[in-house]
C-alpha cells in the first residue's frame, strides 16, 4: 500500500491485489480523510508503467477532477515523488 498526498485536502491510497488471472491496482481518493471515489486497473501480467500505480492514478484523477490545470498539477506532483 502507498499513500500519495496531493495537498492538504486530497490524498490517494493505492494498493495491489491478486485476481484469478493476474493482479489489479486499486486507488481510493480521499478528501479530508473521507473516501470520495475509487478506480481499478486489472493486469494479466507485468505492467508497462513508468512507476507503480501510474495508470490507476491517472484514471482516478481524470474521473474526479475536471479542470485540465488541476489534473496536470496533481500528476506532475505524483510523478516527482517517484
mmCIF file as gemmi writes it, N, C-alpha and C atoms, coordinates in Angstrom:
data_model
loop_
_atom_site.group_PDB
_atom_site.id
_atom_site.type_symbol
_atom_site.label_atom_id
_atom_site.label_alt_id
_atom_site.label_comp_id
_atom_site.label_asym_id
_atom_site.label_entity_id
_atom_site.label_seq_id
_atom_site.pdbx_PDB_ins_code
_atom_site.Cartn_x
_atom_site.Cartn_y
_atom_site.Cartn_z
_atom_site.occupancy
_atom_site.B_iso_or_equiv
_atom_site.pdbx_formal_charge
_atom_site.auth_seq_id
_atom_site.auth_asym_id
_atom_site.pdbx_PDB_model_num
ATOM 1 N N . UNK Axp A 1 ? 0.847 -1.172 0 1 0 ? 1 A 1
ATOM 2 C CA . UNK Axp A 1 ? 0 0 0 1 0 ? 1 A 1
ATOM 3 C C . UNK Axp A 1 ? 0.892 1.236 0 1 0 ? 1 A 1
ATOM 4 N N . UNK Axp A 2 ? 0.456 2.254 -0.764 1 0 ? 2 A 1
ATOM 5 C CA . UNK Axp A 2 ? 1.195 3.506 -0.822 1 0 ? 2 A 1
ATOM 6 C C . UNK Axp A 2 ? 0.192 4.659 -0.821 1 0 ? 2 A 1
ATOM 7 N N . UNK Axp A 3 ? 0.518 5.699 -0.073 1 0 ? 3 A 1
ATOM 8 C CA . UNK Axp A 3 ? -0.341 6.87 0.014 1 0 ? 3 A 1
ATOM 9 C C . UNK Axp A 3 ? 0.334 8.032 -0.695 1 0 ? 3 A 1
ATOM 10 N N . UNK Axp A 4 ? -0.388 8.651 -1.63 1 0 ? 4 A 1
ATOM 11 C CA . UNK Axp A 4 ? 0.084 9.83 -2.343 1 0 ? 4 A 1
ATOM 12 C C . UNK Axp A 4 ? -0.685 11.03 -1.805 1 0 ? 4 A 1
ATOM 13 N N . UNK Axp A 5 ? 0.011 11.967 -1.18 1 0 ? 5 A 1
ATOM 14 C CA . UNK Axp A 5 ? -0.615 13.179 -0.668 1 0 ? 5 A 1
ATOM 15 C C . UNK Axp A 5 ? -0.531 14.244 -1.749 1 0 ? 5 A 1
ATOM 16 N N . UNK Axp A 6 ? -1.671 14.716 -2.187 1 0 ? 6 A 1
ATOM 17 C CA . UNK Axp A 6 ? -1.715 15.713 -3.255 1 0 ? 6 A 1
ATOM 18 C C . UNK Axp A 6 ? -1.595 17.113 -2.677 1 0 ? 6 A 1
ATOM 19 N N . UNK Axp A 7 ? -2.395 17.403 -1.67 1 0 ? 7 A 1
ATOM 20 C CA . UNK Axp A 7 ? -2.336 18.677 -0.948 1 0 ? 7 A 1
ATOM 21 C C . UNK Axp A 7 ? -2.976 18.455 0.416 1 0 ? 7 A 1
ATOM 22 N N . UNK Axp A 8 ? -3.261 19.521 1.147 1 0 ? 8 A 1
ATOM 23 C CA . UNK Axp A 8 ? -3.843 19.376 2.493 1 0 ? 8 A 1
ATOM 24 C C . UNK Axp A 8 ? -5.195 18.68 2.452 1 0 ? 8 A 1
ATOM 25 N N . UNK Axp A 9 ? -5.903 18.818 1.363 1 0 ? 9 A 1
ATOM 26 C CA . UNK Axp A 9 ? -7.272 18.321 1.264 1 0 ? 9 A 1
ATOM 27 C C . UNK Axp A 9 ? -7.368 16.914 0.669 1 0 ? 9 A 1
ATOM 28 N N . UNK Axp A 10 ? -6.565 16.607 -0.336 1 0 ? 10 A 1
ATOM 29 C CA . UNK Axp A 10 ? -6.702 15.359 -1.085 1 0 ? 10 A 1
ATOM 30 C C . UNK Axp A 10 ? -5.507 14.419 -0.902 1 0 ? 10 A 1
ATOM 31 N N . UNK Axp A 11 ? -5.813 13.125 -0.877 1 0 ? 11 A 1
ATOM 32 C CA . UNK Axp A 11 ? -4.785 12.09 -0.914 1 0 ? 11 A 1
ATOM 33 C C . UNK Axp A 11 ? -5.358 10.88 -1.647 1 0 ? 11 A 1
ATOM 34 N N . UNK Axp A 12 ? -4.469 10.039 -2.169 1 0 ? 12 A 1
ATOM 35 C CA . UNK Axp A 12 ? -4.878 8.83 -2.878 1 0 ? 12 A 1
ATOM 36 C C . UNK Axp A 12 ? -4.156 7.654 -2.254 1 0 ? 12 A 1
ATOM 37 N N . UNK Axp A 13 ? -4.912 6.635 -1.867 1 0 ? 13 A 1
ATOM 38 C CA . UNK Axp A 13 ? -4.365 5.418 -1.286 1 0 ? 13 A 1
ATOM 39 C C . UNK Axp A 13 ? -4.389 4.343 -2.371 1 0 ? 13 A 1
ATOM 40 N N . UNK Axp A 14 ? -3.218 3.782 -2.694 1 0 ? 14 A 1
ATOM 41 C CA . UNK Axp A 14 ? -3.111 2.764 -3.736 1 0 ? 14 A 1
ATOM 42 C C . UNK Axp A 14 ? -2.681 1.434 -3.136 1 0 ? 14 A 1
ATOM 43 N N . UNK Axp A 15 ? -3.186 0.357 -3.741 1 0 ? 15 A 1
ATOM 44 C CA . UNK Axp A 15 ? -2.842 -0.978 -3.27 1 0 ? 15 A 1
ATOM 45 C C . UNK Axp A 15 ? -2.867 -1.942 -4.452 1 0 ? 15 A 1
ATOM 46 N N . UNK Axp A 16 ? -2.147 -3.053 -4.306 1 0 ? 16 A 1
ATOM 47 C CA . UNK Axp A 16 ? -2.128 -4.119 -5.302 1 0 ? 16 A 1
ATOM 48 C C . UNK Axp A 16 ? -2.835 -5.327 -4.716 1 0 ? 16 A 1
ATOM 49 N N . UNK Axp A 17 ? -3.715 -5.937 -5.515 1 0 ? 17 A 1
ATOM 50 C CA . UNK Axp A 17 ? -4.457 -7.107 -5.059 1 0 ? 17 A 1
ATOM 51 C C . UNK Axp A 17 ? -4.37 -8.203 -6.103 1 0 ? 17 A 1
ATOM 52 N N . UNK Axp A 18 ? -4.388 -9.446 -5.657 1 0 ? 18 A 1
ATOM 53 C CA . UNK Axp A 18 ? -4.367 -10.591 -6.57 1 0 ? 18 A 1
ATOM 54 C C . UNK Axp A 18 ? -5.753 -10.84 -7.147 1 0 ? 18 A 1
ATOM 55 N N . UNK Axp A 19 ? -5.771 -11.34 -8.38 1 0 ? 19 A 1
ATOM 56 C CA . UNK Axp A 19 ? -7.008 -11.787 -9.012 1 0 ? 19 A 1
ATOM 57 C C . UNK Axp A 19 ? -6.792 -13.206 -9.519 1 0 ? 19 A 1
ATOM 58 N N . UNK Axp A 20 ? -7.842 -13.834 -10.029 1 0 ? 20 A 1
ATOM 59 C CA . UNK Axp A 20 ? -7.707 -15.202 -10.537 1 0 ? 20 A 1
ATOM 60 C C . UNK Axp A 20 ? -6.742 -15.292 -11.708 1 0 ? 20 A 1
ATOM 61 N N . UNK Axp A 21 ? -6.722 -14.264 -12.529 1 0 ? 21 A 1
ATOM 62 C CA . UNK Axp A 21 ? -5.914 -14.333 -13.743 1 0 ? 21 A 1
ATOM 63 C C . UNK Axp A 21 ? -4.721 -13.38 -13.745 1 0 ? 21 A 1
ATOM 64 N N . UNK Axp A 22 ? -4.411 -12.723 -12.648 1 0 ? 22 A 1
ATOM 65 C CA . UNK Axp A 22 ? -3.291 -11.783 -12.599 1 0 ? 22 A 1
ATOM 66 C C . UNK Axp A 22 ? -3.321 -10.959 -11.335 1 0 ? 22 A 1
ATOM 67 N N . UNK Axp A 23 ? -3.357 -9.64 -11.51 1 0 ? 23 A 1
ATOM 68 C CA . UNK Axp A 23 ? -3.43 -8.744 -10.359 1 0 ? 23 A 1
ATOM 69 C C . UNK Axp A 23 ? -4.105 -7.45 -10.769 1 0 ? 23 A 1
ATOM 70 N N . UNK Axp A 24 ? -4.43 -6.614 -9.788 1 0 ? 24 A 1
ATOM 71 C CA . UNK Axp A 24 ? -5.031 -5.315 -10.079 1 0 ? 24 A 1
ATOM 72 C C . UNK Axp A 24 ? -4.47 -4.267 -9.143 1 0 ? 24 A 1
ATOM 73 N N . UNK Axp A 25 ? -4.471 -3.035 -9.631 1 0 ? 25 A 1
ATOM 74 C CA . UNK Axp A 25 ? -4.129 -1.879 -8.815 1 0 ? 25 A 1
ATOM 75 C C . UNK Axp A 25 ? -5.432 -1.169 -8.481 1 0 ? 25 A 1
ATOM 76 N N . UNK Axp A 26 ? -5.6 -0.822 -7.216 1 0 ? 26 A 1
ATOM 77 C CA . UNK Axp A 26 ? -6.796 -0.138 -6.741 1 0 ? 26 A 1
ATOM 78 C C . UNK Axp A 26 ? -6.365 1.193 -6.133 1 0 ? 26 A 1
ATOM 79 N N . UNK Axp A 27 ? -7.097 2.255 -6.462 1 0 ? 27 A 1
ATOM 80 C CA . UNK Axp A 27 ? -6.818 3.581 -5.911 1 0 ? 27 A 1
ATOM 81 C C . UNK Axp A 27 ? -8.087 4.121 -5.265 1 0 ? 27 A 1
ATOM 82 N N . UNK Axp A 28 ? -7.939 4.69 -4.075 1 0 ? 28 A 1
ATOM 83 C CA . UNK Axp A 28 ? -9.056 5.295 -3.362 1 0 ? 28 A 1
ATOM 84 C C . UNK Axp A 28 ? -8.725 6.766 -3.144 1 0 ? 28 A 1
ATOM 85 N N . UNK Axp A 29 ? -9.582 7.638 -3.641 1 0 ? 29 A 1
ATOM 86 C CA . UNK Axp A 29 ? -9.404 9.081 -3.492 1 0 ? 29 A 1
ATOM 87 C C . UNK Axp A 29 ? -10.064 9.527 -2.2 1 0 ? 29 A 1
ATOM 88 N N . UNK Axp A 30 ? -9.305 10.228 -1.354 1 0 ? 30 A 1
ATOM 89 C CA . UNK Axp A 30 ? -9.819 10.71 -0.071 1 0 ? 30 A 1
ATOM 90 C C . UNK Axp A 30 ? -9.762 12.232 -0.038 1 0 ? 30 A 1
ATOM 91 N N . UNK Axp A 31 ? -10.824 12.808 0.5 1 0 ? 31 A 1
ATOM 92 C CA . UNK Axp A 31 ? -10.869 14.257 0.712 1 0 ? 31 A 1
ATOM 93 C C . UNK Axp A 31 ? -11.095 14.466 2.198 1 0 ? 31 A 1
ATOM 94 N N . UNK Axp A 32 ? -10.133 15.112 2.83 1 0 ? 32 A 1
ATOM 95 C CA . UNK Axp A 32 ? -10.172 15.344 4.279 1 0 ? 32 A 1
ATOM 96 C C . UNK Axp A 32 ? -10.368 14.044 5.06 1 0 ? 32 A 1
ATOM 97 N N . UNK Axp A 33 ? -9.757 12.963 4.574 1 0 ? 33 A 1
ATOM 98 C CA . UNK Axp A 33 ? -9.815 11.68 5.26 1 0 ? 33 A 1
ATOM 99 C C . UNK Axp A 33 ? -11.006 10.812 4.927 1 0 ? 33 A 1
ATOM 100 N N . UNK Axp A 34 ? -11.941 11.311 4.109 1 0 ? 34 A 1
ATOM 101 C CA . UNK Axp A 34 ? -13.128 10.542 3.74 1 0 ? 34 A 1
ATOM 102 C C . UNK Axp A 34 ? -13.03 10.072 2.298 1 0 ? 34 A 1
ATOM 103 N N . UNK Axp A 35 ? -13.396 8.823 2.066 1 0 ? 35 A 1
ATOM 104 C CA . UNK Axp A 35 ? -13.356 8.261 0.714 1 0 ? 35 A 1
ATOM 105 C C . UNK Axp A 35 ? -14.425 8.919 -0.147 1 0 ? 35 A 1
ATOM 106 N N . UNK Axp A 36 ? -14.005 9.424 -1.315 1 0 ? 36 A 1
ATOM 107 C CA . UNK Axp A 36 ? -14.973 10.038 -2.222 1 0 ? 36 A 1
ATOM 108 C C . UNK Axp A 36 ? -15.012 9.34 -3.575 1 0 ? 36 A 1
ATOM 109 N N . UNK Axp A 37 ? -14.097 8.427 -3.823 1 0 ? 37 A 1
ATOM 110 C CA . UNK Axp A 37 ? -14.104 7.713 -5.091 1 0 ? 37 A 1
ATOM 111 C C . UNK Axp A 37 ? -13.02 6.666 -5.162 1 0 ? 37 A 1
ATOM 112 N N . UNK Axp A 38 ? -13.151 5.807 -6.173 1 0 ? 38 A 1
ATOM 113 C CA . UNK Axp A 38 ? -12.144 4.768 -6.356 1 0 ? 38 A 1
ATOM 114 C C . UNK Axp A 38 ? -12.015 4.419 -7.834 1 0 ? 38 A 1
ATOM 115 N N . UNK Axp A 39 ? -10.922 3.757 -8.156 1 0 ? 39 A 1
ATOM 116 C CA . UNK Axp A 39 ? -10.669 3.286 -9.514 1 0 ? 39 A 1
ATOM 117 C C . UNK Axp A 39 ? -9.825 2.024 -9.428 1 0 ? 39 A 1
ATOM 118 N N . UNK Axp A 40 ? -9.904 1.19 -10.471 1 0 ? 40 A 1
ATOM 119 C CA . UNK Axp A 40 ? -9.07 -0.007 -10.504 1 0 ? 40 A 1
ATOM 120 C C . UNK Axp A 40 ? -8.623 -0.283 -11.931 1 0 ? 40 A 1
ATOM 121 N N . UNK Axp A 41 ? -7.486 -0.945 -12.05 1 0 ? 41 A 1
ATOM 122 C CA . UNK Axp A 41 ? -6.948 -1.37 -13.335 1 0 ? 41 A 1
ATOM 123 C C . UNK Axp A 41 ? -6.47 -2.805 -13.157 1 0 ? 41 A 1
ATOM 124 N N . UNK Axp A 42 ? -6.958 -3.71 -14.019 1 0 ? 42 A 1
ATOM 125 C CA . UNK Axp A 42 ? -6.587 -5.125 -13.937 1 0 ? 42 A 1
ATOM 126 C C . UNK Axp A 42 ? -5.496 -5.445 -14.959 1 0 ? 42 A 1
ATOM 127 N N . UNK Axp A 43 ? -4.58 -6.329 -14.563 1 0 ? 43 A 1
ATOM 128 C CA . UNK Axp A 43 ? -3.473 -6.743 -15.415 1 0 ? 43 A 1
ATOM 129 C C . UNK Axp A 43 ? -3.401 -8.267 -15.458 1 0 ? 43 A 1
ATOM 130 N N . UNK Axp A 44 ? -2.999 -8.8 -16.612 1 0 ? 44 A 1
ATOM 131 C CA . UNK Axp A 44 ? -2.795 -10.236 -16.734 1 0 ? 44 A 1
ATOM 132 C C . UNK Axp A 44 ? -1.356 -10.618 -16.438 1 0 ? 44 A 1
ATOM 133 N N . UNK Axp A 45 ? -0.445 -9.708 -16.649 1 0 ? 45 A 1
ATOM 134 C CA . UNK Axp A 45 ? 0.971 -9.969 -16.366 1 0 ? 45 A 1
ATOM 135 C C . UNK Axp A 45 ? 1.651 -8.649 -16.002 1 0 ? 45 A 1
ATOM 136 N N . UNK Axp A 46 ? 2.923 -8.515 -16.304 1 0 ? 46 A 1
ATOM 137 C CA . UNK Axp A 46 ? 3.657 -7.305 -15.916 1 0 ? 46 A 1
ATOM 138 C C . UNK Axp A 46 ? 3.059 -6.057 -16.546 1 0 ? 46 A 1
ATOM 139 N N . UNK Axp A 47 ? 3.326 -4.92 -15.928 1 0 ? 47 A 1
ATOM 140 C CA . UNK Axp A 47 ? 2.809 -3.652 -16.433 1 0 ? 47 A 1
ATOM 141 C C . UNK Axp A 47 ? 3.863 -2.93 -17.265 1 0 ? 47 A 1
ATOM 142 N N . UNK Axp A 48 ? 3.437 -1.918 -17.959 1 0 ? 48 A 1
ATOM 143 C CA . UNK Axp A 48 ? 4.315 -1.097 -18.795 1 0 ? 48 A 1
ATOM 144 C C . UNK Axp A 48 ? 4.453 0.317 -18.234 1 0 ? 48 A 1
ATOM 145 N N . UNK Axp A 49 ? 4.122 0.498 -16.992 1 0 ? 49 A 1
ATOM 146 C CA . UNK Axp A 49 ? 4.114 1.821 -16.389 1 0 ? 49 A 1
ATOM 147 C C . UNK Axp A 49 ? 5.525 2.309 -16.064 1 0 ? 49 A 1
ATOM 148 N N . UNK Axp A 50 ? 5.699 3.621 -16.074 1 0 ? 50 A 1
ATOM 149 C CA . UNK Axp A 50 ? 6.983 4.214 -15.687 1 0 ? 50 A 1
ATOM 150 C C . UNK Axp A 50 ? 7.219 4.08 -14.2 1 0 ? 50 A 1
ATOM 151 N N . UNK Axp A 51 ? 6.143 4.139 -13.404 1 0 ? 51 A 1
ATOM 152 C CA . UNK Axp A 51 ? 6.244 3.922 -11.965 1 0 ? 51 A 1
ATOM 153 C C . UNK Axp A 51 ? 4.995 3.189 -11.493 1 0 ? 51 A 1
ATOM 154 N N . UNK Axp A 52 ? 5.086 2.504 -10.374 1 0 ? 52 A 1
ATOM 155 C CA . UNK Axp A 52 ? 3.981 1.71 -9.86 1 0 ? 52 A 1
ATOM 156 C C . UNK Axp A 52 ? 2.761 2.59 -9.599 1 0 ? 52 A 1
ATOM 157 N N . UNK Axp A 53 ? 1.604 2.112 -10.021 1 0 ? 53 A 1
ATOM 158 C CA . UNK Axp A 53 ? 0.295 2.766 -9.863 1 0 ? 53 A 1
ATOM 159 C C . UNK Axp A 53 ? 0.051 3.919 -10.834 1 0 ? 53 A 1
ATOM 160 N N . UNK Axp A 54 ? 0.901 4.128 -11.815 1 0 ? 54 A 1
ATOM 161 C CA . UNK Axp A 54 ? 0.74 5.258 -12.733 1 0 ? 54 A 1
ATOM 162 C C . UNK Axp A 54 ? -0.633 5.258 -13.42 1 0 ? 54 A 1
ATOM 163 N N . UNK Axp A 55 ? -1.043 4.148 -13.984 1 0 ? 55 A 1
ATOM 164 C CA . UNK Axp A 55 ? -2.286 4.092 -14.748 1 0 ? 55 A 1
ATOM 165 C C . UNK Axp A 55 ? -3.508 4.32 -13.871 1 0 ? 55 A 1
ATOM 166 N N . UNK Axp A 56 ? -3.557 3.688 -12.716 1 0 ? 56 A 1
ATOM 167 C CA . UNK Axp A 56 ? -4.719 3.853 -11.838 1 0 ? 56 A 1
ATOM 168 C C . UNK Axp A 56 ? -4.775 5.273 -11.263 1 0 ? 56 A 1
ATOM 169 N N . UNK Axp A 57 ? -3.628 5.885 -11.011 1 0 ? 57 A 1
ATOM 170 C CA . UNK Axp A 57 ? -3.606 7.279 -10.549 1 0 ? 57 A 1
ATOM 171 C C . UNK Axp A 57 ? -4.143 8.211 -11.634 1 0 ? 57 A 1
ATOM 172 N N . UNK Axp A 58 ? -3.707 8.005 -12.86 1 0 ? 58 A 1
ATOM 173 C CA . UNK Axp A 58 ? -4.207 8.829 -13.964 1 0 ? 58 A 1
ATOM 174 C C . UNK Axp A 58 ? -5.719 8.663 -14.127 1 0 ? 58 A 1
ATOM 175 N N . UNK Axp A 59 ? -6.193 7.432 -13.993 1 0 ? 59 A 1
ATOM 176 C CA . UNK Axp A 59 ? -7.625 7.169 -14.154 1 0 ? 59 A 1
ATOM 177 C C . UNK Axp A 59 ? -8.453 7.883 -13.087 1 0 ? 59 A 1
ATOM 178 N N . UNK Axp A 60 ? -8.052 7.791 -11.839 1 0 ? 60 A 1
ATOM 179 C CA . UNK Axp A 60 ? -8.852 8.406 -10.77 1 0 ? 60 A 1
ATOM 180 C C . UNK Axp A 60 ? -8.803 9.932 -10.854 1 0 ? 60 A 1
ATOM 181 N N . UNK Axp A 61 ? -7.683 10.487 -11.237 1 0 ? 61 A 1
ATOM 182 C CA . UNK Axp A 61 ? -7.587 11.943 -11.389 1 0 ? 61 A 1
ATOM 183 C C . UNK Axp A 61 ? -8.432 12.413 -12.564 1 0 ? 61 A 1
ATOM 184 N N . UNK Axp A 62 ? -8.417 11.663 -13.678 1 0 ? 62 A 1
ATOM 185 C CA . UNK Axp A 62 ? -9.243 12.033 -14.831 1 0 ? 62 A 1
ATOM 186 C C . UNK Axp A 62 ? -10.725 12.009 -14.507 1 0 ? 62 A 1
ATOM 187 N N . UNK Axp A 63 ? -11.155 11.065 -13.696 1 0 ? 63 A 1
ATOM 188 C CA . UNK Axp A 63 ? -12.575 10.929 -13.385 1 0 ? 63 A 1
ATOM 189 C C . UNK Axp A 63 ? -13.057 11.982 -12.39 1 0 ? 63 A 1
ATOM 190 N N . UNK Axp A 64 ? -12.263 12.271 -11.364 1 0 ? 64 A 1
ATOM 191 C CA . UNK Axp A 64 ? -12.756 13.099 -10.266 1 0 ? 64 A 1
ATOM 192 C C . UNK Axp A 64 ? -12.329 14.569 -10.307 1 0 ? 64 A 1
ATOM 193 N N . UNK Axp A 65 ? -11.408 14.915 -11.187 1 0 ? 65 A 1
ATOM 194 C CA . UNK Axp A 65 ? -11.013 16.32 -11.311 1 0 ? 65 A 1
ATOM 195 C C . UNK Axp A 65 ? -11.305 16.764 -12.732 1 0 ? 65 A 1
ATOM 196 N N . UNK Axp A 66 ? -12.011 17.874 -12.882 1 0 ? 66 A 1
ATOM 197 C CA . UNK Axp A 66 ? -12.474 18.286 -14.199 1 0 ? 66 A 1
ATOM 198 C C . UNK Axp A 66 ? -11.542 19.267 -14.9 1 0 ? 66 A 1
ATOM 199 N N . UNK Axp A 67 ? -10.889 20.127 -14.17 1 0 ? 67 A 1
ATOM 200 C CA . UNK Axp A 67 ? -10.026 21.134 -14.776 1 0 ? 67 A 1
ATOM 201 C C . UNK Axp A 67 ? -8.716 20.515 -15.24 1 0 ? 67 A 1
ATOM 202 N N . UNK Axp A 68 ? -8.336 20.771 -16.476 1 0 ? 68 A 1
ATOM 203 C CA . UNK Axp A 68 ? -7.076 20.242 -17.011 1 0 ? 68 A 1
ATOM 204 C C . UNK Axp A 68 ? -5.881 20.735 -16.205 1 0 ? 68 A 1
ATOM 205 N N . UNK Axp A 69 ? -5.944 21.983 -15.766 1 0 ? 69 A 1
ATOM 206 C CA . UNK Axp A 69 ? -4.845 22.55 -14.974 1 0 ? 69 A 1
ATOM 207 C C . UNK Axp A 69 ? -4.656 21.748 -13.687 1 0 ? 69 A 1
ATOM 208 N N . UNK Axp A 70 ? -5.761 21.426 -12.989 1 0 ? 70 A 1
ATOM 209 C CA . UNK Axp A 70 ? -5.681 20.627 -11.767 1 0 ? 70 A 1
ATOM 210 C C . UNK Axp A 70 ? -5.083 19.256 -12.054 1 0 ? 70 A 1
ATOM 211 N N . UNK Axp A 71 ? -5.563 18.607 -13.104 1 0 ? 71 A 1
ATOM 212 C CA . UNK Axp A 71 ? -5.078 17.269 -13.454 1 0 ? 71 A 1
ATOM 213 C C . UNK Axp A 71 ? -3.57 17.28 -13.66 1 0 ? 71 A 1
ATOM 214 N N . UNK Axp A 72 ? -3.091 18.231 -14.441 1 0 ? 72 A 1
ATOM 215 C CA . UNK Axp A 72 ? -1.665 18.308 -14.74 1 0 ? 72 A 1
ATOM 216 C C . UNK Axp A 72 ? -0.834 18.583 -13.492 1 0 ? 72 A 1
ATOM 217 N N . UNK Axp A 73 ? -1.316 19.468 -12.626 1 0 ? 73 A 1
ATOM 218 C CA . UNK Axp A 73 ? -0.585 19.77 -11.384 1 0 ? 73 A 1
ATOM 219 C C . UNK Axp A 73 ? -0.483 18.537 -10.495 1 0 ? 73 A 1
ATOM 220 N N . UNK Axp A 74 ? -1.575 17.804 -10.316 1 0 ? 74 A 1
ATOM 221 C CA . UNK Axp A 74 ? -1.584 16.624 -9.453 1 0 ? 74 A 1
ATOM 222 C C . UNK Axp A 74 ? -0.696 15.523 -10.023 1 0 ? 74 A 1
ATOM 223 N N . UNK Axp A 75 ? -0.804 15.281 -11.327 1 0 ? 75 A 1
ATOM 224 C CA . UNK Axp A 75 ? 0.008 14.233 -11.939 1 0 ? 75 A 1
ATOM 225 C C . UNK Axp A 75 ? 1.492 14.576 -11.887 1 0 ? 75 A 1
ATOM 226 N N . UNK Axp A 76 ? 1.837 15.833 -12.113 1 0 ? 76 A 1
ATOM 227 C CA . UNK Axp A 76 ? 3.234 16.258 -12.041 1 0 ? 76 A 1
ATOM 228 C C . UNK Axp A 76 ? 3.788 16.065 -10.644 1 0 ? 76 A 1
ATOM 229 N N . UNK Axp A 77 ? 3.009 16.415 -9.636 1 0 ? 77 A 1
ATOM 230 C CA . UNK Axp A 77 ? 3.454 16.241 -8.254 1 0 ? 77 A 1
ATOM 231 C C . UNK Axp A 77 ? 3.688 14.77 -7.921 1 0 ? 77 A 1
ATOM 232 N N . UNK Axp A 78 ? 2.773 13.907 -8.339 1 0 ? 78 A 1
ATOM 233 C CA . UNK Axp A 78 ? 2.915 12.471 -8.067 1 0 ? 78 A 1
ATOM 234 C C . UNK Axp A 78 ? 4.121 11.904 -8.794 1 0 ? 78 A 1
ATOM 235 N N . UNK Axp A 79 ? 4.333 12.288 -10.054 1 0 ? 79 A 1
ATOM 236 C CA . UNK Axp A 79 ? 5.475 11.779 -10.819 1 0 ? 79 A 1
ATOM 237 C C . UNK Axp A 79 ? 6.798 12.203 -10.198 1 0 ? 79 A 1
ATOM 238 N N . UNK Axp A 80 ? 6.858 13.391 -9.628 1 0 ? 80 A 1
ATOM 239 C CA . UNK Axp A 80 ? 8.09 13.862 -8.991 1 0 ? 80 A 1
ATOM 240 C C . UNK Axp A 80 ? 8.412 13.062 -7.751 1 0 ? 80 A 1
ATOM 241 N N . UNK Axp A 81 ? 7.38 12.548 -7.049 1 0 ? 81 A 1
ATOM 242 C CA . UNK Axp A 81 ? 7.608 11.739 -5.852 1 0 ? 81 A 1
ATOM 243 C C . UNK Axp A 81 ? 8.281 10.418 -6.192 1 0 ? 81 A 1
ATOM 244 N N . UNK Axp A 82 ? 8.09 9.935 -7.402 1 0 ? 82 A 1
ATOM 245 C CA . UNK Axp A 82 ? 8.643 8.627 -7.787 1 0 ? 82 A 1
ATOM 246 C C . UNK Axp A 82 ? 9.885 8.794 -8.519 1 0 ? 82 A 1
